Amino acid sequence: MIIAADVRNGGVSVGLVSAEGQWQAIVRLSAVDRSADEWAFLIRALFAERGMGLQDLSQAVLSSVVPAWTGIFVDVLEGFLSRGASCLVVGPGIKTGLRIRTDNPAEVGSDLVCNAVAASALVPVPCIIIDFSTTLSFTALDRQGDLVGVALAPGLEAAASDLRLRAAQIPQVKLEAPERALGKNTAESIRSGIMLGWAGLTDRLIEEISREIASPGTQPSLVGTGWYDQAPVRTRQSLTRWESNLAMQGLYRIAMKNRG
């Protein structure tokens, strides 16, 4: 059994997957500063609730875009392995099977790399991967399956949080699809501005990126991901596929490529 962890500013996903690619469970934890012992206790407890122990793990793989937590999670995951076994950390020098054709490939976040590795195995290329996380990211794979660029924007929750921070009378509201463009109260107005605004942002970036990576008259595959059951905004062009745990699938594939 392999244990995989995807560490981001917005939260942490930890999953157990067999060598054959069957996911046993994936648990999610909020992004709170904790010690290695606290993280280990919580992870053990969450899997225990599902009737699963962490014995006999053969491998651990980690993607982390939170530098302050990377070392902590290496310690946590290695603590679940047999003595002397090390955790594989996605980064420069790790085999991914993905060519990154950017100015500085080391700058591309490991979460985006994991997304791209999984997407390239799930849908035809060229492909745009839209990740609705703390950051709204668009990762492009060209017709050869190479990662050729990324577009970044604030995520939905980040936008709502910044709005509340900068405007004293703005309340916290649940972000869901509005019934109309013009809100009749403050909550409706916030939902309209953010949800429809971000839908427009998403549509525009899909349109512009498609021109750069796809042949005229063709559309790239669109893969959506994020901590939602489905895409949180309605785009004009339908997604080819929605995968809530896309990065986790990429982690599994990277773990298999780097088995000794």
GUNU-155347 format. One record per residue (C-alpha): x, y, z; residue in one letter. Coordinates in pm, whole numbers, padded with zeros to 5 digits, always signed. Example, Ala and Ser with C-alpha at 12.3 -4.5 7.8 and 13.67 -1.06 7.14 Angstrom:
2
+01230-00450+00780A +01367-00106+00714S 
This chain:
260
+00000+00000+00000M +00118+00352-00084I +00040+00660+00124I +00021+00987-00070A -00011+01343+00061A -00094+01664-00126D -00008+01965+00092V -00141+02306-00008R -00214+02640+00156N -00587+02564+00145G -00569+02217+00301G -00409+01875+00301V -00523+01555+00128S -00386+01218+00239V -00477+00893+00067G -00407+00521+00066L -00376+00350-00271V -00281-00003-00370S +00004-00076-00611A -00266-00156-00868E -00411+00196-00838G -00717+00121-00625Q -00781+00404-00380W -00887+00278-00039Q -00962+00619+00113A -00871+00986+00088I -00902+01214+00390V -00883+01592+00395R -00756+01815+00673L -00778+02190+00712S -00466+02400+00672A -00365+02459+01034V -00012+02487+01169D +00053+02164+01365R +00351+01963+01482S +00451+01638+01311A +00311+01441+01604D -00025+01619+01579E -00049+01560+01204W +00043+01193+01248A -00217+01147+01523F -00493+01307+01315L -00409+01109+01003I -00401+00779+01194R -00732+00863+01363A -00908+00957+01038L -00805+00634+00868F -00888+00433+01181A -01243+00574+01167E -01265+00415+00824R -01139+00082+00957G -00793+00118+00806M -00457+00102+00975G -00127+00232+00846L +00072-00088+00881Q +00257-00251+00593D +00293+00064+00386L +00545+00007+00110S +00595+00365-00010Q +00517+00727+00070A +00494+01012-00182V +00450+01383-00108L +00361+01693-00305S +00396+02012-00101S +00364+02375-00209V +00393+02496+00152V +00770+02503+00218P +00727+02544+00595A +00533+02216+00608W +00737+02006+00365T +00989+01884+00622G +00713+01821+00876I +00521+01599+00633F +00833+01413+00528V +00878+01323+00897D +00509+01229+00930V +00503+01002+00625L +00839+00841+00699E +00709+00767+01048G +00443+00546+00888F +00703+00348+00690L +00941+00077+00805S +01259+00208+00967R +01504+00352+00716G +01252+00395+00433A +01234+00743+00282S +00949+00952+00147C +00951+01048-00221L +00906+01426-00255V +00790+01553-00594V +01040+01806-00722G +01341+01852-00954P +01517+01523-01027G +01209+01305-00969I +01087+01095-01262K +00743+01213-01371T +00733+01127-01742G +00638+01491-01804L +00844+01738-02002R +00817+02093-01866I +00892+02354-02131R +00887+02677-01930T +01160+02933-01861D +01233+02777-01522N +01076+02431-01479P +01171+02429-01109A +00923+02715-01054E +00623+02502-01155V +00444+02391-00839G +00444+02020-00761S +00062+02030-00738D +00045+02146-01100L +00294+01879-01204V +00083+01610-01035C -00231+01745-01203N -00059+01735-01542A +00076+01382-01498V -00273+01254-01414A -00455+01452-01684A -00219+01338-01959S -00313+00979-01876A -00689+01046-01860L -00772+01263-02161V -00633+01337-02508P -00386+01623-02549V -00372+01915-02600P -00530+01978-02265C -00605+02256-02018I -00624+02164-01649I -00832+02405-01440I -00770+02376-01067D -01027+02558-00851F -00818+02574-00533S -00684+02857-00317T -00529+02970-00644T -00725+02932-00966L -00472+02775-01201S -00475+02686-01570F -00205+02440-01673T -00157+02378-02045A -00032+02061-02215L +00044+02093-02585D -00012+01840-02864R +00301+01650-02756Q +00179+01631-02395G +00444+01876-02273D +00362+02127-02000L +00411+02455-02182V +00275+02715-01942G +00049+02813-01656V -00193+03099-01586A -00270+03191-01224L -00546+03396-01063A -00688+03429-00710P -00926+03146-00623G -01294+03191-00544L -01253+03170-00168E -00949+03397-00178A -01149+03656-00373A -01438+03643-00127A -01201+03664+00169S -01020+03966+00023D -01353+04136-00042L -01456+04092+00324R -01114+04214+00439L -01130+04536+00237R -01499+04621+00281A -01621+04638+00640A -01989+04576+00566Q -01941+04275+00339I -02065+03956+00514P -01945+03600+00470Q -02170+03413+00226V -02185+03065+00079K -02042+03070-00271L -02297+02908-00500E -02443+02979-00843A -02657+03297-00838P -03013+03302-00971E -02952+03627-01160R -02678+03874-01243A -02826+04162-01042L -02844+04077-00673G -03138+04208-00471K -02945+04191-00144N -02582+04191-00034T -02543+03812-00029A -02688+03776-00379E -02470+04061-00504S -02154+03893-00375I -02248+03558-00528R -02323+03722-00862S -02005+03927-00876G -01773+03644-00774I -01937+03340-00933M -02032+03502-01266L -01713+03708-01270G -01493+03403-01219W -01693+03209-01480A -01611+03487-01727G -01246+03483-01621L -01236+03106-01672T -01401+03126-02013D -01161+03398-02132R -00850+03210-02022L -00975+02886-02179I -01030+03078-02504E -00687+03245-02504E -00492+02936-02398I -00675+02722-02656S -00551+02954-02932R -00193+02897-02817E -00192+02518-02780I -00455+02378-03020A -00482+02372-03398S -00730+02617-03554P -01084+02482-03538G -01007+02229-03264T -01065+02244-02891Q -00830+02107-02624P -00955+01868-02359S -01065+02047-02041L -01003+01880-01706V -01138+02040-01390G -01029+01967-01035T -01063+02108-00683G -01225+02031-00349W -01573+02035-00499Y -01803+01760-00625D -01830+01945-00954Q -01705+02263-01117A -01802+02559-00894P -01862+02792-01191V -02050+02737-01514R -01830+02768-01819T -01954+02807-02175R -01753+02508-02289Q -01827+02185-02103S -01545+02018-01917L -01419+01695-02069T -01372+01552-01722R -01401+01652-01357W -01166+01483-01108E -01175+01609-00748S -00860+01412-00664N -00658+01474-00980L -00332+01559-00800A -00362+01245-00587M -00391+01037-00903Q -00079+01209-01032G +00103+01131-00708L +00023+00762-00749Y +00155+00760-01106R +00474+00940-01000I +00523+00695-00712A +00499+00403-00954M +00752+00561-01191K +01003+00596-00907N +00969+00252-00749R +01303+00086-00685G 
